[in-house]
């Protein structure tokens, strides 16, 4: 079943290569996970011990991020790539957990990370 799903996705991607914008959802193409996806994951967390364990680890990571300093403008050589990746990872983690467990602390921390990155003097032109 998984192989079939991967094949279908691969075919859809190849077909979309000629007209990638035609594959975007009209409602919210920017969302990684739709409301139905979040509902399904919440149910899975309740029903499956592995999913519950992963959710617990996600919470632990989010709690660690809440007290960590936000990203900083630190270049390694000529690049900001490490900080860019750190910001992206933090935003994905906190935003996903906020969608799963609507704790405003996660939302506020996402804002803090994004504002810190937006305040960089440049983004390594």
KOLTIMAR-580295 format. One record per residue: residue number from 1; residue in three letters; x, y, z of N, C-alpha, C, O in turn. Coordinates in Angstrom, 1 decimal, decimal comma. Example, Ala and Ser with C-alpha at 12.3 -4.5 7.8 and 13.67 -1.06 7.14 Angstrom:
KOLTIMAR-580295
<pos:1&code:ALA&nx:13,2&ny:-5,7&nz:7,8&cax:12,3&cay:-4,5&caz:7,8&cx:13,2&cy:-3,3&cz:7,8&ox:14,2&oy:-3,3&oz:8,5>;
<pos:2&code:SER&nx:12,8&ny:-2,2&nz:7,1&cax:13,7&cay:-1,1&caz:7,1&cx:12,9&cy:0,0&cz:7,9&ox:13,4&oy:1,1&oz:8,0>;
END
This chain:
KOLTIMAR-580295
<pos:1&code:UNK&nx:0,8&ny:-1,2&nz:0,0&cax:0,0&cay:0,0&caz:0,0&cx:0,9&cy:1,3&cz:0,0&ox:0,6&oy:2,2&oz:-0,7>;
<pos:2&code:UNK&nx:1,9&ny:1,3&nz:0,8&cax:2,8&cay:2,4&caz:0,9&cx:3,5&cy:2,6&cz:-0,4&ox:3,6&oy:3,8&oz:-0,9>;
<pos:3&code:UNK&nx:3,9&ny:1,5&nz:-1,1&cax:4,6&cay:1,7&caz:-2,4&cx:3,7&cy:2,2&cz:-3,4&ox:4,1&oy:3,1&oz:-4,2>;
<pos:4&code:UNK&nx:2,4&ny:1,8&nz:-3,4&cax:1,4&cay:2,4&caz:-4,3&cx:1,2&cy:3,9&cz:-4,1&ox:1,1&oy:4,6&oz:-5,0>;
<pos:5&code:UNK&nx:1,1&ny:4,3&nz:-2,8&cax:1,0&cay:5,7&caz:-2,5&cx:2,2&cy:6,5&cz:-3,0&ox:2,0&oy:7,6&oz:-3,6>;
<pos:6&code:UNK&nx:3,4&ny:6,0&nz:-2,8&cax:4,6&cay:6,7&caz:-3,3&cx:4,6&cy:6,8&cz:-4,8&ox:5,0&oy:7,8&oz:-5,3>;
<pos:7&code:UNK&nx:4,2&ny:5,7&nz:-5,5&cax:4,1&cay:5,7&caz:-6,9&cx:3,1&cy:6,8&cz:-7,4&ox:3,4&oy:7,6&oz:-8,3>;
<pos:8&code:UNK&nx:2,0&ny:6,9&nz:-6,8&cax:0,9&cay:7,9&caz:-7,1&cx:1,5&cy:9,3&cz:-6,9&ox:1,3&oy:10,2&oz:-7,8>;
<pos:9&code:UNK&nx:2,2&ny:9,5&nz:-5,8&cax:2,7&cay:10,8&caz:-5,6&cx:3,8&cy:11,1&cz:-6,6&ox:3,9&oy:12,3&oz:-7,1>;
<pos:10&code:UNK&nx:4,6&ny:10,2&nz:-6,9&cax:5,7&cay:10,4&caz:-7,9&cx:5,1&cy:10,7&cz:-9,3&ox:5,6&oy:11,7&oz:-9,9>;
<pos:11&code:UNK&nx:4,1&ny:10,0&nz:-9,7&cax:3,4&cay:10,3&caz:-11,0&cx:2,8&cy:11,7&cz:-10,9&ox:2,9&oy:12,5&oz:-11,9>;
<pos:12&code:UNK&nx:2,2&ny:12,1&nz:-9,8&cax:1,6&cay:13,4&caz:-9,7&cx:2,6&cy:14,5&cz:-9,8&ox:2,4&oy:15,5&oz:-10,4>;
<pos:13&code:UNK&nx:3,8&ny:14,2&nz:-9,2&cax:4,9&cay:15,2&caz:-9,2&cx:5,4&cy:15,4&cz:-10,6&ox:5,7&oy:16,5&oz:-11,1>;
<pos:14&code:UNK&nx:5,6&ny:14,3&nz:-11,3&cax:6,1&cay:14,4&caz:-12,7&cx:5,1&cy:15,1&cz:-13,6&ox:5,5&oy:16,0&oz:-14,4>;
<pos:15&code:UNK&nx:3,8&ny:14,8&nz:-13,4&cax:2,8&cay:15,5&caz:-14,2&cx:2,8&cy:17,0&cz:-13,9&ox:2,5&oy:17,8&oz:-14,8>;
<pos:16&code:UNK&nx:3,0&ny:17,3&nz:-12,6&cax:3,0&cay:18,7&caz:-12,2&cx:4,2&cy:19,5&cz:-12,6&ox:4,2&oy:20,7&oz:-12,6>;
<pos:17&code:UNK&nx:5,2&ny:18,8&nz:-13,1&cax:6,4&cay:19,5&caz:-13,5&cx:6,2&cy:20,5&cz:-14,6&ox:6,9&oy:21,6&oz:-14,6>;
<pos:18&code:UNK&nx:5,3&ny:20,2&nz:-15,5&cax:5,0&cay:21,1&caz:-16,6&cx:4,2&cy:22,3&cz:-16,2&ox:4,3&oy:23,4&oz:-16,7>;
<pos:19&code:UNK&nx:3,3&ny:22,1&nz:-15,1&cax:2,4&cay:23,2&caz:-14,7&cx:2,3&cy:23,1&cz:-13,1&ox:1,2&oy:22,8&oz:-12,6>;
<pos:20&code:UNK&nx:3,4&ny:23,4&nz:-12,4&cax:3,3&cay:23,2&caz:-11,0&cx:2,3&cy:24,0&cz:-10,2&ox:1,8&oy:23,6&oz:-9,2>;
<pos:21&code:UNK&nx:1,9&ny:25,2&nz:-10,7&cax:0,9&cay:26,0&caz:-10,1&cx:-0,5&cy:25,4&cz:-10,1&ox:-1,3&oy:25,8&oz:-9,3>;
<pos:22&code:UNK&nx:-0,7&ny:24,6&nz:-11,1&cax:-2,0&cay:23,9&caz:-11,3&cx:-2,3&cy:22,9&cz:-10,1&ox:-3,4&oy:22,6&oz:-9,9>;
<pos:23&code:UNK&nx:-1,2&ny:22,5&nz:-9,4&cax:-1,4&cay:21,5&caz:-8,3&cx:-1,6&cy:22,2&cz:-7,0&ox:-1,9&oy:21,5&oz:-6,0>;
<pos:24&code:UNK&nx:-1,5&ny:23,5&nz:-6,9&cax:-1,7&cay:24,2&caz:-5,6&cx:-3,2&cy:24,2&cz:-5,2&ox:-4,1&oy:24,3&oz:-6,0>;
<pos:25&code:UNK&nx:-3,4&ny:23,9&nz:-3,9&cax:-4,8&cay:24,0&caz:-3,4&cx:-5,2&cy:25,5&cz:-3,5&ox:-4,4&oy:26,4&oz:-3,2>;
<pos:26&code:UNK&nx:-6,4&ny:25,7&nz:-3,9&cax:-6,9&cay:27,1&caz:-4,0&cx:-7,1&cy:27,8&cz:-2,7&ox:-6,9&oy:29,0&oz:-2,6>;
<pos:27&code:UNK&nx:-7,4&ny:27,1&nz:-1,7&cax:-7,7&cay:27,7&caz:-0,4&cx:-6,5&cy:28,2&cz:0,3&ox:-6,4&oy:29,4&oz:0,7>;
<pos:28&code:UNK&nx:-5,5&ny:27,4&nz:0,6&cax:-4,3&cay:27,7&caz:1,3&cx:-3,1&cy:26,9&cz:0,8&ox:-2,7&oy:26,0&oz:1,5>;
<pos:29&code:UNK&nx:-2,6&ny:27,2&nz:-0,3&cax:-1,4&cay:26,4&caz:-0,8&cx:-0,2&cy:26,5&cz:0,1&ox:0,7&oy:25,7&oz:-0,1>;
<pos:30&code:UNK&nx:-0,1&ny:27,4&nz:1,0&cax:1,1&cay:27,6&caz:1,8&cx:1,1&cy:26,7&cz:3,0&ox:2,2&oy:26,5&oz:3,6>;
<pos:31&code:UNK&nx:0,0&ny:26,0&nz:3,4&cax:0,0&cay:25,2&caz:4,6&cx:0,6&cy:23,9&cz:4,3&ox:0,4&oy:23,2&oz:3,3>;
<pos:32&code:UNK&nx:1,4&ny:23,5&nz:5,3&cax:2,1&cay:22,2&caz:5,2&cx:1,1&cy:21,1&cz:5,7&ox:1,0&oy:20,0&oz:5,1>;
<pos:33&code:UNK&nx:0,3&ny:21,4&nz:6,7&cax:-0,7&cay:20,5&caz:7,2&cx:-2,0&cy:21,2&cz:7,3&ox:-2,2&oy:22,3&oz:7,9>;
<pos:34&code:UNK&nx:-3,0&ny:20,6&nz:6,8&cax:-4,4&cay:21,1&caz:6,8&cx:-5,1&cy:20,7&cz:8,1&ox:-4,6&oy:19,8&oz:8,8>;
<pos:35&code:UNK&nx:-6,2&ny:21,3&nz:8,4&cax:-6,9&cay:21,0&caz:9,6&cx:-7,3&cy:19,5&cz:9,7&ox:-7,2&oy:18,9&oz:10,8>;
<pos:36&code:UNK&nx:-7,7&ny:18,9&nz:8,6&cax:-8,0&cay:17,5&caz:8,7&cx:-6,7&cy:16,6&cz:9,0&ox:-6,8&oy:15,6&oz:9,7>;
<pos:37&code:UNK&nx:-5,6&ny:17,1&nz:8,5&cax:-4,3&cay:16,4&caz:8,9&cx:-4,1&cy:16,5&cz:10,4&ox:-3,7&oy:15,5&oz:11,0>;
<pos:38&code:UNK&nx:-4,3&ny:17,6&nz:10,9&cax:-4,0&cay:17,8&caz:12,4&cx:-5,0&cy:17,0&cz:13,2&ox:-4,6&oy:16,3&oz:14,2>;
<pos:39&code:UNK&nx:-6,2&ny:16,9&nz:12,8&cax:-7,2&cay:16,1&caz:13,5&cx:-6,8&cy:14,6&cz:13,4&ox:-6,9&oy:13,9&oz:14,4>;
<pos:40&code:UNK&nx:-6,4&ny:14,2&nz:12,3&cax:-5,9&cay:12,8&caz:12,1&cx:-4,7&cy:12,5&cz:13,0&ox:-4,6&oy:11,4&oz:13,6>;
<pos:41&code:UNK&nx:-3,8&ny:13,4&nz:13,1&cax:-2,6&cay:13,2&caz:13,9&cx:-3,0&cy:13,2&cz:15,4&ox:-2,4&oy:12,3&oz:16,1>;
<pos:42&code:UNK&nx:-3,9&ny:14,0&nz:15,8&cax:-4,3&cay:14,0&caz:17,2&cx:-4,9&cy:12,7&cz:17,6&ox:-4,6&oy:12,1&oz:18,6>;
<pos:43&code:UNK&nx:-5,8&ny:12,1&nz:16,7&cax:-6,4&cay:10,8&caz:16,9&cx:-5,3&cy:9,8&cz:17,0&ox:-5,4&oy:8,8&oz:17,8>;
<pos:44&code:UNK&nx:-4,3&ny:9,8&nz:16,1&cax:-3,2&cay:8,9&caz:16,1&cx:-2,4&cy:8,9&cz:17,4&ox:-2,0&oy:7,9&oz:17,9>;
<pos:45&code:UNK&nx:-2,2&ny:10,1&nz:17,9&cax:-1,5&cay:10,3&caz:19,2&cx:-2,2&cy:9,6&cz:20,3&ox:-1,6&oy:9,0&oz:21,2>;
<pos:46&code:UNK&nx:-3,5&ny:9,7&nz:20,3&cax:-4,4&cay:9,0&caz:21,3&cx:-4,4&cy:7,5&cz:21,2&ox:-4,5&oy:6,8&oz:22,2>;
<pos:47&code:UNK&nx:-4,3&ny:7,0&nz:19,9&cax:-4,5&cay:5,6&caz:19,7&cx:-3,2&cy:4,8&cz:19,6&ox:-3,2&oy:3,6&oz:19,8>;
<pos:48&code:UNK&nx:-2,1&ny:5,4&nz:19,3&cax:-0,9&cay:4,7&caz:19,0&cx:0,3&cy:5,1&cz:19,9&ox:0,5&oy:6,3&oz:20,1>;
<pos:49&code:UNK&nx:0,9&ny:4,2&nz:20,6&cax:1,9&cay:4,5&caz:21,6&cx:3,2&cy:5,1&cz:21,0&ox:3,8&oy:6,0&oz:21,6>;
<pos:50&code:UNK&nx:3,5&ny:4,7&nz:19,8&cax:4,7&cay:5,3&caz:19,1&cx:4,4&cy:6,8&cz:18,8&ox:5,3&oy:7,6&oz:19,0>;
<pos:51&code:UNK&nx:3,2&ny:7,0&nz:18,2&cax:2,9&cay:8,4&caz:17,9&cx:2,8&cy:9,2&cz:19,2&ox:3,3&oy:10,4&oz:19,2>;
<pos:52&code:UNK&nx:2,3&ny:8,7&nz:20,3&cax:2,3&cay:9,4&caz:21,6&cx:3,7&cy:9,7&cz:22,1&ox:4,0&oy:10,7&oz:22,6>;
<pos:53&code:UNK&nx:4,6&ny:8,7&nz:21,9&cax:6,0&cay:8,9&caz:22,3&cx:6,6&cy:10,0&cz:21,5&ox:7,4&oy:10,9&oz:22,0>;
<pos:54&code:UNK&nx:6,4&ny:10,0&nz:20,2&cax:7,0&cay:11,1&caz:19,3&cx:6,4&cy:12,4&cz:19,7&ox:7,1&oy:13,4&oz:19,7>;
<pos:55&code:UNK&nx:5,1&ny:12,5&nz:20,0&cax:4,5&cay:13,7&caz:20,5&cx:5,1&cy:14,2&cz:21,8&ox:5,4&oy:15,4&oz:21,9>;
<pos:56&code:UNK&nx:5,4&ny:13,3&nz:22,7&cax:6,1&cay:13,7&caz:23,9&cx:7,5&cy:14,2&cz:23,7&ox:7,9&oy:15,2&oz:24,3>;
<pos:57&code:UNK&nx:8,2&ny:13,6&nz:22,7&cax:9,5&cay:14,1&caz:22,4&cx:9,5&cy:15,5&cz:21,8&ox:10,3&oy:16,4&oz:22,0>;
<pos:58&code:UNK&nx:8,4&ny:15,7&nz:20,9&cax:8,2&cay:17,0&caz:20,3&cx:7,9&cy:18,1&cz:21,4&ox:8,5&oy:19,2&oz:21,3>;
<pos:59&code:UNK&nx:7,1&ny:17,7&nz:22,4&cax:6,9&cay:18,6&caz:23,5&cx:8,1&cy:19,0&cz:24,3&ox:8,4&oy:20,1&oz:24,6>;
<pos:60&code:UNK&nx:9,0&ny:17,9&nz:24,5&cax:10,2&cay:18,2&caz:25,2&cx:11,1&cy:19,2&cz:24,5&ox:11,7&oy:20,1&oz:25,1>;
<pos:61&code:UNK&nx:11,2&ny:19,0&nz:23,2&cax:12,0&cay:19,9&caz:22,3&cx:11,4&cy:21,3&cz:22,4&ox:12,2&oy:22,2&oz:22,5>;
<pos:62&code:UNK&nx:10,1&ny:21,4&nz:22,3&cax:9,5&cay:22,7&caz:22,3&cx:9,7&cy:23,4&cz:23,7&ox:10,0&oy:24,6&oz:23,7>;
<pos:63&code:UNK&nx:9,7&ny:22,7&nz:24,7&cax:10,0&cay:23,2&caz:26,1&cx:11,4&cy:23,7&cz:26,1&ox:11,7&oy:24,8&oz:26,7>;
<pos:64&code:UNK&nx:12,3&ny:23,0&nz:25,5&cax:13,7&cay:23,4&caz:25,5&cx:13,9&cy:24,7&cz:24,7&ox:14,6&oy:25,6&oz:25,0>;
<pos:65&code:UNK&nx:13,1&ny:24,8&nz:23,6&cax:13,2&cay:26,0&caz:22,7&cx:12,6&cy:27,2&cz:23,4&ox:13,1&oy:28,3&oz:23,1>;
<pos:66&code:UNK&nx:11,6&ny:27,0&nz:24,2&cax:11,0&cay:28,2&caz:24,9&cx:12,0&cy:28,9&cz:25,8&ox:11,8&oy:30,2&oz:25,9>;
<pos:67&code:UNK&nx:13,0&ny:28,3&nz:26,3&cax:14,0&cay:29,0&caz:27,1&cx:15,3&cy:29,3&cz:26,4&ox:16,2&oy:29,9&oz:27,0>;
<pos:68&code:UNK&nx:15,5&ny:28,8&nz:25,2&cax:16,7&cay:29,0&caz:24,5&cx:16,7&cy:30,4&cz:23,9&ox:15,6&oy:31,0&oz:23,6>;
<pos:69&code:UNK&nx:17,9&ny:31,1&nz:23,8&cax:17,9&cay:32,4&caz:23,1&cx:17,4&cy:32,3&cz:21,7&ox:17,7&oy:31,3&oz:21,0>;
<pos:70&code:UNK&nx:16,8&ny:33,3&nz:21,1&cax:16,4&cay:33,3&caz:19,7&cx:17,6&cy:33,3&cz:18,8&ox:18,7&oy:33,5&oz:19,2>;
<pos:71&code:UNK&nx:17,4&ny:33,0&nz:17,5&cax:18,4&cay:33,0&caz:16,6&cx:19,2&cy:34,3&cz:16,6&ox:18,6&oy:35,4&oz:16,9>;
<pos:72&code:UNK&nx:20,4&ny:34,3&nz:16,2&cax:21,3&cay:35,5&caz:16,2&cx:22,0&cy:35,6&cz:14,9&ox:22,1&oy:34,6&oz:14,1>;
<pos:73&code:UNK&nx:22,4&ny:36,8&nz:14,6&cax:23,1&cay:37,1&caz:13,3&cx:24,5&cy:36,6&cz:13,5&ox:25,4&oy:37,4&oz:14,0>;
<pos:74&code:UNK&nx:24,8&ny:35,4&nz:13,2&cax:26,2&cay:34,8&caz:13,4&cx:26,5&cy:34,2&cz:12,1&ox:25,9&oy:33,2&oz:11,6>;
<pos:75&code:UNK&nx:27,6&ny:34,7&nz:11,4&cax:28,0&cay:34,1&caz:10,2&cx:29,1&cy:33,1&cz:10,5&ox:30,0&oy:33,3&oz:11,4>;
<pos:76&code:UNK&nx:29,1&ny:32,0&nz:9,8&cax:30,2&cay:31,0&caz:9,8&cx:30,8&cy:31,1&cz:8,4&ox:30,3&oy:30,7&oz:7,4>;
<pos:77&code:UNK&nx:32,0&ny:31,7&nz:8,5&cax:32,6&cay:32,1&caz:7,2&cx:31,8&cy:33,2&cz:6,6&ox:31,4&oy:34,2&oz:7,3>;
<pos:78&code:UNK&nx:31,4&ny:33,1&nz:5,4&cax:30,6&cay:34,2&caz:4,7&cx:29,1&cy:33,8&cz:4,8&ox:28,3&oy:34,5&oz:4,2>;
<pos:79&code:UNK&nx:28,7&ny:32,8&nz:5,6&cax:27,3&cay:32,3&caz:5,5&cx:26,5&cy:32,5&cz:6,8&ox:27,1&oy:32,4&oz:7,9>;
<pos:80&code:UNK&nx:25,2&ny:32,6&nz:6,6&cax:24,2&cay:32,6&caz:7,7&cx:23,4&cy:31,3&cz:7,8&ox:22,4&oy:31,2&oz:8,5>;
<pos:81&code:UNK&nx:23,9&ny:30,3&nz:7,0&cax:23,1&cay:29,1&caz:6,8&cx:22,7&cy:28,4&cz:8,1&ox:21,6&oy:27,9&oz:8,2>;
<pos:82&code:UNK&nx:23,6&ny:28,3&nz:9,0&cax:23,4&cay:27,6&caz:10,3&cx:22,2&cy:28,3&cz:11,0&ox:21,3&oy:27,6&oz:11,5>;
<pos:83&code:UNK&nx:22,2&ny:29,6&nz:11,1&cax:21,2&cay:30,3&caz:11,8&cx:19,8&cy:30,2&cz:11,0&ox:18,8&oy:30,1&oz:11,6>;
<pos:84&code:UNK&nx:19,9&ny:30,3&nz:9,7&cax:18,7&cay:30,1&caz:8,9&cx:18,1&cy:28,8&cz:9,1&ox:16,8&oy:28,7&oz:9,3>;
<pos:85&code:UNK&nx:18,9&ny:27,8&nz:9,1&cax:18,3&cay:26,4&caz:9,4&cx:17,8&cy:26,3&cz:10,8&ox:16,8&oy:25,6&oz:11,0>;
<pos:86&code:UNK&nx:18,5&ny:26,9&nz:11,7&cax:18,0&cay:26,8&caz:13,1&cx:16,7&cy:27,5&cz:13,3&ox:15,8&oy:26,9&oz:13,9>;
<pos:87&code:UNK&nx:16,5&ny:28,6&nz:12,6&cax:15,2&cay:29,3&caz:12,7&cx:14,1&cy:28,5&cz:12,0&ox:13,1&oy:28,3&oz:12,6>;
<pos:88&code:UNK&nx:14,4&ny:27,9&nz:10,9&cax:13,4&cay:27,1&caz:10,2&cx:13,0&cy:25,9&cz:11,0&ox:11,8&oy:25,6&oz:11,1>;
<pos:89&code:UNK&nx:14,0&ny:25,2&nz:11,6&cax:13,7&cay:24,1&caz:12,4&cx:12,8&cy:24,4&cz:13,6&ox:11,9&oy:23,7&oz:14,0>;
<pos:90&code:UNK&nx:13,2&ny:25,5&nz:14,3&cax:12,4&cay:26,0&caz:15,4&cx:11,0&cy:26,4&cz:15,1&ox:10,1&oy:26,0&oz:15,8>;
<pos:91&code:UNK&nx:10,8&ny:27,1&nz:14,0&cax:9,5&cay:27,5&caz:13,6&cx:8,7&cy:26,3&cz:13,2&ox:7,5&oy:26,2&oz:13,6>;
<pos:92&code:UNK&nx:9,2&ny:25,3&nz:12,5&cax:8,4&cay:24,1&caz:12,2&cx:8,0&cy:23,4&cz:13,4&ox:6,9&oy:23,0&oz:13,6>;
<pos:93&code:UNK&nx:9,0&ny:23,2&nz:14,3&cax:8,7&cay:22,4&caz:15,6&cx:7,6&cy:23,1&cz:16,4&ox:6,6&oy:22,5&oz:16,8>;
<pos:94&code:UNK&nx:7,8&ny:24,4&nz:16,7&cax:6,9&cay:25,1&caz:17,5&cx:5,5&cy:25,3&cz:16,9&ox:4,5&oy:25,2&oz:17,5>;
<pos:95&code:UNK&nx:5,5&ny:25,6&nz:15,6&cax:4,2&cay:25,8&caz:14,9&cx:3,4&cy:24,5&cz:14,8&ox:2,2&oy:24,5&oz:15,0>;
<pos:96&code:UNK&nx:4,1&ny:23,4&nz:14,5&cax:3,4&cay:22,1&caz:14,5&cx:2,8&cy:21,8&cz:15,9&ox:1,7&oy:21,4&oz:16,0>;
<pos:97&code:UNK&nx:3,6&ny:22,0&nz:16,9&cax:3,1&cay:21,7&caz:18,3&cx:2,0&cy:22,7&cz:18,6&ox:1,0&oy:22,3&oz:19,3>;
<pos:98&code:UNK&nx:2,1&ny:23,9&nz:18,2&cax:1,0&cay:24,8&caz:18,5&cx:-0,3&cy:24,4&cz:17,8&ox:-1,4&oy:24,5&oz:18,3>;
<pos:99&code:UNK&nx:-0,2&ny:23,8&nz:16,6&cax:-1,4&cay:23,3&caz:15,9&cx:-1,9&cy:22,1&cz:16,6&ox:-3,2&oy:21,9&oz:16,6>;
<pos:100&code:UNK&nx:-1,0&ny:21,2&nz:17,1&cax:-1,5&cay:20,0&caz:17,8&cx:-2,0&cy:20,3&cz:19,2&ox:-3,1&oy:19,8&oz:19,6>;
<pos:101&code:UNK&nx:-1,3&ny:21,2&nz:19,9&cax:-1,7&cay:21,5&caz:21,3&cx:-1,7&cy:23,0&cz:21,4&ox:-0,7&oy:23,6&oz:21,6>;
<pos:102&code:UNK&nx:-2,8&ny:23,7&nz:21,2&cax:-2,9&cay:25,1&caz:21,1&cx:-2,4&cy:25,9&cz:22,3&ox:-3,3&oy:26,5&oz:23,0>;
<pos:103&code:UNK&nx:-1,2&ny:25,8&nz:22,6&cax:-0,6&cay:26,5&caz:23,8&cx:0,1&cy:27,8&cz:23,2&ox:1,0&oy:27,7&oz:22,4>;
<pos:104&code:UNK&nx:-0,4&ny:28,9&nz:23,6&cax:0,0&cay:30,2&caz:23,1&cx:1,5&cy:30,5&cz:23,3&ox:2,1&oy:31,3&oz:22,6>;
<pos:105&code:UNK&nx:2,1&ny:29,8&nz:24,2&cax:3,6&cay:30,0&caz:24,4&cx:4,3&cy:29,6&cz:23,2&ox:5,3&oy:30,2&oz:22,8>;
<pos:106&code:UNK&nx:3,9&ny:28,6&nz:22,5&cax:4,5&cay:28,1&caz:21,3&cx:4,4&cy:29,2&cz:20,2&ox:5,3&oy:29,4&oz:19,4>;
<pos:107&code:UNK&nx:3,2&ny:29,7&nz:20,0&cax:2,9&cay:30,7&caz:19,1&cx:3,7&cy:32,0&cz:19,3&ox:4,3&oy:32,5&oz:18,4>;
<pos:108&code:UNK&nx:3,8&ny:32,4&nz:20,6&cax:4,6&cay:33,6&caz:20,9&cx:6,1&cy:33,4&cz:20,6&ox:6,8&oy:34,3&oz:20,2>;
<pos:109&code:UNK&nx:6,5&ny:32,1&nz:20,8&cax:8,0&cay:31,9&caz:20,6&cx:8,3&cy:31,8&cz:19,1&ox:9,3&oy:32,2&oz:18,7>;
<pos:110&code:UNK&nx:7,3&ny:31,3&nz:18,3&cax:7,5&cay:31,4&caz:16,8&cx:7,6&cy:32,8&cz:16,4&ox:8,5&oy:33,2&oz:15,6>;
<pos:111&code:UNK&nx:6,8&ny:33,7&nz:16,9&cax:6,9&cay:35,1&caz:16,6&cx:8,3&cy:35,7&cz:17,0&ox:8,9&oy:36,4&oz:16,2>;
<pos:112&code:UNK&nx:8,7&ny:35,3&nz:18,2&cax:10,0&cay:35,8&caz:18,6&cx:11,2&cy:35,4&cz:17,7&ox:12,0&oy:36,2&oz:17,4>;
<pos:113&code:UNK&nx:11,1&ny:34,1&nz:17,2&cax:12,1&cay:33,6&caz:16,3&cx:12,1&cy:34,4&cz:15,0&ox:13,1&oy:34,8&oz:14,4>;
<pos:114&code:UNK&nx:10,9&ny:34,6&nz:14,5&cax:10,7&cay:35,2&caz:13,2&cx:11,1&cy:36,7&cz:13,2&ox:11,7&oy:37,2&oz:12,3>;
<pos:115&code:UNK&nx:10,7&ny:37,4&nz:14,3&cax:11,2&cay:38,8&caz:14,5&cx:12,7&cy:38,9&cz:14,6&ox:13,3&oy:39,8&oz:14,1>;
<pos:116&code:UNK&nx:13,3&ny:37,9&nz:15,3&cax:14,7&cay:38,0&caz:15,5&cx:15,4&cy:37,8&cz:14,1&ox:16,4&oy:38,6&oz:13,8>;
<pos:117&code:UNK&nx:14,9&ny:36,9&nz:13,3&cax:15,5&cay:36,7&caz:12,0&cx:15,2&cy:37,9&cz:11,1&ox:16,1&oy:38,3&oz:10,3>;
<pos:118&code:UNK&nx:14,1&ny:38,5&nz:11,2&cax:13,7&cay:39,7&caz:10,4&cx:14,5&cy:40,9&cz:10,7&ox:14,7&oy:41,8&oz:9,9>;
<pos:119&code:UNK&nx:15,1&ny:40,9&nz:12,0&cax:15,9&cay:42,0&caz:12,4&cx:17,3&cy:41,9&cz:12,0&ox:18,1&oy:42,8&oz:12,3>;
<pos:120&code:UNK&nx:17,7&ny:40,8&nz:11,4&cax:19,1&cay:40,7&caz:10,9&cx:19,4&cy:41,9&cz:10,0&ox:18,6&oy:42,3&oz:9,2>;
<pos:121&code:UNK&nx:20,6&ny:42,4&nz:10,0&cax:21,0&cay:43,6&caz:9,2&cx:20,9&cy:43,2&cz:7,7&ox:20,7&oy:44,1&oz:6,9>;
<pos:122&code:UNK&nx:21,2&ny:42,0&nz:7,4&cax:21,0&cay:41,5&caz:6,0&cx:20,8&cy:40,0&cz:6,1&ox:21,0&oy:39,4&oz:7,2>;
<pos:123&code:UNK&nx:20,5&ny:39,4&nz:5,0&cax:20,3&cay:37,9&caz:5,0&cx:21,4&cy:37,3&cz:4,1&ox:21,1&oy:36,4&oz:3,3>;
<pos:124&code:UNK&nx:22,6&ny:37,8&nz:4,3&cax:23,8&cay:37,3&caz:3,6&cx:23,6&cy:37,5&cz:2,1&ox:23,5&oy:36,5&oz:1,4>;
<pos:125&code:UNK&nx:23,6&ny:38,7&nz:1,6&cax:23,5&cay:39,0&caz:0,2&cx:24,7&cy:38,4&cz:-0,5&ox:24,7&oy:38,4&oz:-1,7>;
END
